[in-house]
Amino acid sequence: MSVDLLTALTASTITMAVPLLLAALGELIAERAGVLNIGLEGMLLSGAFAALVVALPTGSTALGVACALAVGAGMGLLLGLFVAHWNANQVVAGTALNLLAAGLTGVAYRAVFGVTGAALTIAGAPVLPIPGAAALPVIGALFNQTLFGYAAFAAVPIIGWTLARTLVGLRLRMVGENPSAAETQGVAVRRTRIAALICCGMLAAAGGAYLSLAYANTFVEGMSAGRGFIALAIVIVGRRHPVGVMLAALFFGFATALQFHFQAMGLHVPFQFFLILPYVMTLLVLAGRVGRATAPAALGQPYERA
């Protein structure tokens, strides 16, 4: 394999991994607080739409990202009220959020851009190469990213340190492991879970904003394309640790990038085979890892005060 092909494959891998990493880091925070957020898909999709619908008329990607973060925070708050305050079933509430997001973005897209849609194109977020490092073969792709890419990878050590070394992280982990014990120590379990879901929503929406402002530079209905569910798998494969989540996101990003490179090779294989490649790899990896992944003890369980 040539150096140029390796470089291109590395660049594609990182591009595919960034939205998965952002969504998975958000899910990691939620799960550490004991909440299984099935609504990641809807948060990604809503963030993608919100970012584009603001950035397109204003010409400002910063405003688009800010709107996406606000929408993500709102969706996280909405889900938090249902699952943490009213103790709704987390799987049902998350699924409902996905359906709500798919319906609202579809209706809003047609309302804003017409029944048949429009050929939307936006300049998108600029690439910010690091001088010298960006020119390196293969690994230079790591230093030739948009601000989204740098922020996603910078978030890994920040979240890891916060969870492991700070009082906020300790309280979050206590809520995920034993909410009753956390309550006796003065930790507000419900507020902690709602705050975790708000952070989760913002990170997932940032991943959606990346899709519309840095990857596709447009919006298409359903453009999240199952990435929210892959992000759920990434958290399991990464053993609910930020570094493991990053490596798992890169693996699935590689699987997606490989799909495009195989299609470009012109192999005499039905293209549908390449389309299912990332999802097949997801199932295969999960089949081998899910039994060894340790989840927080209170994950998915509603909290009832004694």
VENQUI-V70391 format. One record per residue. N is the residue number from 0. RES is the residue in three letters. SS is DSSP state (A for helix, B for strand, O for the rest). Layout:
n=N res=RES ss=SS
n=N res=RES ss=SS
//
This chain:
n=0 res=MET ss=O
n=1 res=SER ss=O
n=2 res=VAL ss=A
n=3 res=ASP ss=A
n=4 res=LEU ss=A
n=5 res=LEU ss=A
n=6 res=THR ss=A
n=7 res=ALA ss=A
n=8 res=LEU ss=A
n=9 res=THR ss=A
n=10 res=ALA ss=A
n=11 res=SER ss=A
n=12 res=THR ss=A
n=13 res=ILE ss=A
n=14 res=THR ss=A
n=15 res=MET ss=A
n=16 res=ALA ss=A
n=17 res=VAL ss=A
n=18 res=PRO ss=A
n=19 res=LEU ss=A
n=20 res=LEU ss=A
n=21 res=LEU ss=A
n=22 res=ALA ss=A
n=23 res=ALA ss=A
n=24 res=LEU ss=A
n=25 res=GLY ss=A
n=26 res=GLU ss=A
n=27 res=LEU ss=A
n=28 res=ILE ss=A
n=29 res=ALA ss=A
n=30 res=GLU ss=A
n=31 res=ARG ss=A
n=32 res=ALA ss=O
n=33 res=GLY ss=O
n=34 res=VAL ss=O
n=35 res=LEU ss=O
n=36 res=ASN ss=O
n=37 res=ILE ss=O
n=38 res=GLY ss=O
n=39 res=LEU ss=A
n=40 res=GLU ss=A
n=41 res=GLY ss=A
n=42 res=MET ss=A
n=43 res=LEU ss=A
n=44 res=LEU ss=A
n=45 res=SER ss=A
n=46 res=GLY ss=A
n=47 res=ALA ss=A
n=48 res=PHE ss=A
n=49 res=ALA ss=A
n=50 res=ALA ss=A
n=51 res=LEU ss=A
n=52 res=VAL ss=A
n=53 res=VAL ss=A
n=54 res=ALA ss=A
n=55 res=LEU ss=A
n=56 res=PRO ss=A
n=57 res=THR ss=A
n=58 res=GLY ss=O
n=59 res=SER ss=O
n=60 res=THR ss=A
n=61 res=ALA ss=A
n=62 res=LEU ss=A
n=63 res=GLY ss=A
n=64 res=VAL ss=A
n=65 res=ALA ss=A
n=66 res=CYS ss=A
n=67 res=ALA ss=A
n=68 res=LEU ss=A
n=69 res=ALA ss=A
n=70 res=VAL ss=A
n=71 res=GLY ss=A
n=72 res=ALA ss=A
n=73 res=GLY ss=A
n=74 res=MET ss=A
n=75 res=GLY ss=A
n=76 res=LEU ss=A
n=77 res=LEU ss=A
n=78 res=LEU ss=A
n=79 res=GLY ss=A
n=80 res=LEU ss=A
n=81 res=PHE ss=A
n=82 res=VAL ss=A
n=83 res=ALA ss=A
n=84 res=HIS ss=A
n=85 res=TRP ss=O
n=86 res=ASN ss=O
n=87 res=ALA ss=O
n=88 res=ASN ss=O
n=89 res=GLN ss=A
n=90 res=VAL ss=A
n=91 res=VAL ss=A
n=92 res=ALA ss=A
n=93 res=GLY ss=A
n=94 res=THR ss=A
n=95 res=ALA ss=A
n=96 res=LEU ss=A
n=97 res=ASN ss=A
n=98 res=LEU ss=A
n=99 res=LEU ss=A
n=100 res=ALA ss=A
n=101 res=ALA ss=A
n=102 res=GLY ss=A
n=103 res=LEU ss=A
n=104 res=THR ss=A
n=105 res=GLY ss=A
n=106 res=VAL ss=A
n=107 res=ALA ss=A
n=108 res=TYR ss=A
n=109 res=ARG ss=A
n=110 res=ALA ss=A
n=111 res=VAL ss=A
n=112 res=PHE ss=A
n=113 res=GLY ss=O
n=114 res=VAL ss=O
n=115 res=THR ss=O
n=116 res=GLY ss=O
n=117 res=ALA ss=O
n=118 res=ALA ss=O
n=119 res=LEU ss=O
n=120 res=THR ss=O
n=121 res=ILE ss=O
n=122 res=ALA ss=O
n=123 res=GLY ss=O
n=124 res=ALA ss=O
n=125 res=PRO ss=O
n=126 res=VAL ss=B
n=127 res=LEU ss=B
n=128 res=PRO ss=B
n=129 res=ILE ss=O
n=130 res=PRO ss=O
n=131 res=GLY ss=O
n=132 res=ALA ss=A
n=133 res=ALA ss=A
n=134 res=ALA ss=A
n=135 res=LEU ss=O
n=136 res=PRO ss=O
n=137 res=VAL ss=O
n=138 res=ILE ss=A
n=139 res=GLY ss=A
n=140 res=ALA ss=A
n=141 res=LEU ss=A
n=142 res=PHE ss=A
n=143 res=ASN ss=B
n=144 res=GLN ss=B
n=145 res=THR ss=B
n=146 res=LEU ss=A
n=147 res=PHE ss=A
n=148 res=GLY ss=A
n=149 res=TYR ss=A
n=150 res=ALA ss=A
n=151 res=ALA ss=A
n=152 res=PHE ss=A
n=153 res=ALA ss=A
n=154 res=ALA ss=A
n=155 res=VAL ss=A
n=156 res=PRO ss=A
n=157 res=ILE ss=A
n=158 res=ILE ss=A
n=159 res=GLY ss=A
n=160 res=TRP ss=A
n=161 res=THR ss=A
n=162 res=LEU ss=A
n=163 res=ALA ss=A
n=164 res=ARG ss=A
n=165 res=THR ss=O
n=166 res=LEU ss=A
n=167 res=VAL ss=A
n=168 res=GLY ss=A
n=169 res=LEU ss=A
n=170 res=ARG ss=A
n=171 res=LEU ss=A
n=172 res=ARG ss=A
n=173 res=MET ss=A
n=174 res=VAL ss=A
n=175 res=GLY ss=A
n=176 res=GLU ss=A
n=177 res=ASN ss=O
n=178 res=PRO ss=A
n=179 res=SER ss=A
n=180 res=ALA ss=A
n=181 res=ALA ss=A
n=182 res=GLU ss=A
n=183 res=THR ss=A
n=184 res=GLN ss=O
n=185 res=GLY ss=O
n=186 res=VAL ss=O
n=187 res=ALA ss=O
n=188 res=VAL ss=A
n=189 res=ARG ss=A
n=190 res=ARG ss=A
n=191 res=THR ss=A
n=192 res=ARG ss=A
n=193 res=ILE ss=A
n=194 res=ALA ss=A
n=195 res=ALA ss=A
n=196 res=LEU ss=A
n=197 res=ILE ss=A
n=198 res=CYS ss=A
n=199 res=CYS ss=A
n=200 res=GLY ss=A
n=201 res=MET ss=A
n=202 res=LEU ss=A
n=203 res=ALA ss=A
n=204 res=ALA ss=A
n=205 res=ALA ss=A
n=206 res=GLY ss=A
n=207 res=GLY ss=A
n=208 res=ALA ss=A
n=209 res=TYR ss=A
n=210 res=LEU ss=A
n=211 res=SER ss=A
n=212 res=LEU ss=A
n=213 res=ALA ss=A
n=214 res=TYR ss=A
n=215 res=ALA ss=O
n=216 res=ASN ss=O
n=217 res=THR ss=O
n=218 res=PHE ss=O
n=219 res=VAL ss=O
n=220 res=GLU ss=O
n=221 res=GLY ss=O
n=222 res=MET ss=O
n=223 res=SER ss=O
n=224 res=ALA ss=O
n=225 res=GLY ss=O
n=226 res=ARG ss=A
n=227 res=GLY ss=A
n=228 res=PHE ss=A
n=229 res=ILE ss=A
n=230 res=ALA ss=A
n=231 res=LEU ss=A
n=232 res=ALA ss=A
n=233 res=ILE ss=A
n=234 res=VAL ss=A
n=235 res=ILE ss=A
n=236 res=VAL ss=A
n=237 res=GLY ss=O
n=238 res=ARG ss=O
n=239 res=ARG ss=O
n=240 res=HIS ss=O
n=241 res=PRO ss=A
n=242 res=VAL ss=A
n=243 res=GLY ss=A
n=244 res=VAL ss=A
n=245 res=MET ss=A
n=246 res=LEU ss=A
n=247 res=ALA ss=A
n=248 res=ALA ss=A
n=249 res=LEU ss=A
n=250 res=PHE ss=A
n=251 res=PHE ss=A
n=252 res=GLY ss=A
n=253 res=PHE ss=A
n=254 res=ALA ss=A
n=255 res=THR ss=A
n=256 res=ALA ss=A
n=257 res=LEU ss=A
n=258 res=GLN ss=A
n=259 res=PHE ss=A
n=260 res=HIS ss=A
n=261 res=PHE ss=A
n=262 res=GLN ss=A
n=263 res=ALA ss=A
n=264 res=MET ss=O
n=265 res=GLY ss=O
n=266 res=LEU ss=O
n=267 res=HIS ss=O
n=268 res=VAL ss=O
n=269 res=PRO ss=O
n=270 res=PHE ss=A
n=271 res=GLN ss=A
n=272 res=PHE ss=A
n=273 res=PHE ss=A
n=274 res=LEU ss=A
n=275 res=ILE ss=O
n=276 res=LEU ss=A
n=277 res=PRO ss=A
n=278 res=TYR ss=A
n=279 res=VAL ss=A
n=280 res=MET ss=A
n=281 res=THR ss=A
n=282 res=LEU ss=A
n=283 res=LEU ss=A
n=284 res=VAL ss=A
n=285 res=LEU ss=A
n=286 res=ALA ss=A
n=287 res=GLY ss=A
n=288 res=ARG ss=A
n=289 res=VAL ss=A
n=290 res=GLY ss=A
n=291 res=ARG ss=A
n=292 res=ALA ss=O
n=293 res=THR ss=O
n=294 res=ALA ss=O
n=295 res=PRO ss=O
n=296 res=ALA ss=O
n=297 res=ALA ss=O
n=298 res=LEU ss=O
n=299 res=GLY ss=O
n=300 res=GLN ss=O
n=301 res=PRO ss=O
n=302 res=TYR ss=O
n=303 res=GLU ss=O
n=304 res=ARG ss=O
n=305 res=ALA ss=O
//
